[in-house]
Amino acid sequence: MLEQLFASLRRAGILKSQRGVRGGYSFARPADEVTLLDVVECVDGAIVGALDRAPSPVDEIWQEMCETLSQRLSAITIAQVVEREIQASGTMMFHI
């Protein structure tokens, strides 16, 4: 299951894989260029979808909620998630 998830993220250009002793997965782009929206839409598909019929009032509300969620997820990068996790854990990070 996890391998399928990583394969999807690799095909989408979010991850890259390396075989061998030092093999594994890493981000194909810098973490500050990969948004949560990139990851969510790769795994679950588009959040905001077009309707093939006239939208009802409930559809319009749902569409607005999806657009808001999309905007928020596109504003948060993987690097920001990591930084928040570091801050929440109280772990100090030293850069040399």
C-alpha positions as CSV (number, residue, x, y, z in Angstrom):
1,M,0.0,0.0,0.0
2,L,2.7,2.5,0.9
3,E,4.7,1.5,-2.1
4,Q,1.7,2.3,-4.3
5,L,1.3,5.7,-2.6
6,F,5.0,6.5,-3.2
7,A,4.7,5.3,-6.8
8,S,1.8,7.7,-7.4
9,L,3.8,10.6,-5.9
10,R,6.8,9.6,-8.0
11,R,4.8,9.6,-11.2
12,A,3.4,13.0,-10.3
13,G,6.9,14.4,-10.0
14,I,6.7,15.0,-6.3
15,L,9.1,12.2,-5.2
16,K,12.1,10.6,-6.9
17,S,13.4,7.1,-6.2
18,Q,16.9,5.7,-6.0
19,R,17.7,2.1,-6.1
20,G,20.5,0.3,-4.3
21,V,22.2,0.4,-0.9
22,R,21.5,4.1,-0.4
23,G,18.2,3.8,-2.1
24,G,14.8,5.2,-1.1
25,Y,12.6,8.1,-1.8
26,S,13.2,11.9,-1.6
27,F,11.5,14.9,-2.9
28,A,12.0,15.6,-6.6
29,R,11.7,19.4,-5.9
30,P,12.7,21.4,-2.9
31,A,10.3,21.0,0.0
32,D,9.4,24.7,-0.1
33,E,8.1,24.2,-3.6
34,V,5.8,21.2,-2.9
35,T,2.4,22.2,-1.5
36,L,0.0,20.1,0.5
37,L,-2.4,20.6,-2.4
38,D,0.1,18.8,-4.7
39,V,0.2,15.8,-2.4
40,V,-3.5,15.7,-1.6
41,E,-4.6,16.0,-5.3
42,C,-2.0,13.3,-6.3
43,V,-3.4,10.9,-3.7
44,D,-7.1,11.7,-3.8
45,G,-7.7,13.5,-7.1
46,A,-8.8,17.1,-7.7
47,I,-10.6,18.7,-4.7
48,V,-12.7,21.1,-6.9
49,G,-14.5,19.4,-9.7
50,A,-16.8,20.7,-12.4
51,L,-20.4,19.7,-12.2
52,D,-22.1,18.3,-15.3
53,R,-25.4,19.8,-14.3
54,A,-26.8,23.0,-12.9
55,P,-25.6,23.4,-9.4
56,S,-28.0,23.3,-6.5
57,P,-27.6,25.7,-3.5
58,V,-25.9,22.9,-1.6
59,D,-23.6,22.2,-4.5
60,E,-22.6,25.9,-4.6
61,I,-21.8,25.8,-0.9
62,W,-19.8,22.6,-1.3
63,Q,-17.9,24.2,-4.3
64,E,-17.1,27.2,-2.2
65,M,-15.8,25.0,0.6
66,C,-13.7,23.0,-1.8
67,E,-12.2,26.2,-3.3
68,T,-11.3,27.5,0.1
69,L,-9.7,24.2,1.1
70,S,-7.7,24.2,-2.2
71,Q,-6.5,27.7,-1.6
72,R,-5.4,26.9,1.9
73,L,-3.6,23.7,1.0
74,S,-1.8,25.5,-1.9
75,A,-0.5,28.0,0.6
76,I,1.2,25.5,2.8
77,T,4.4,23.8,1.7
78,I,6.0,20.6,3.0
79,A,8.9,22.7,4.4
80,Q,6.3,24.6,6.5
81,V,4.8,21.4,7.8
82,V,8.3,20.2,8.8
83,E,9.0,23.5,10.5
84,R,5.7,23.4,12.4
85,E,6.5,19.8,13.5
86,I,9.9,20.9,14.7
87,Q,8.5,23.8,16.7
88,A,5.7,21.6,18.2
89,S,8.2,18.9,19.3
90,G,10.5,21.5,20.9
91,T,13.5,20.0,19.1
92,M,16.2,22.4,18.3
93,M,17.6,22.4,14.8
94,F,21.3,23.3,14.2
95,H,22.4,24.3,10.7
96,I,26.1,24.4,9.9
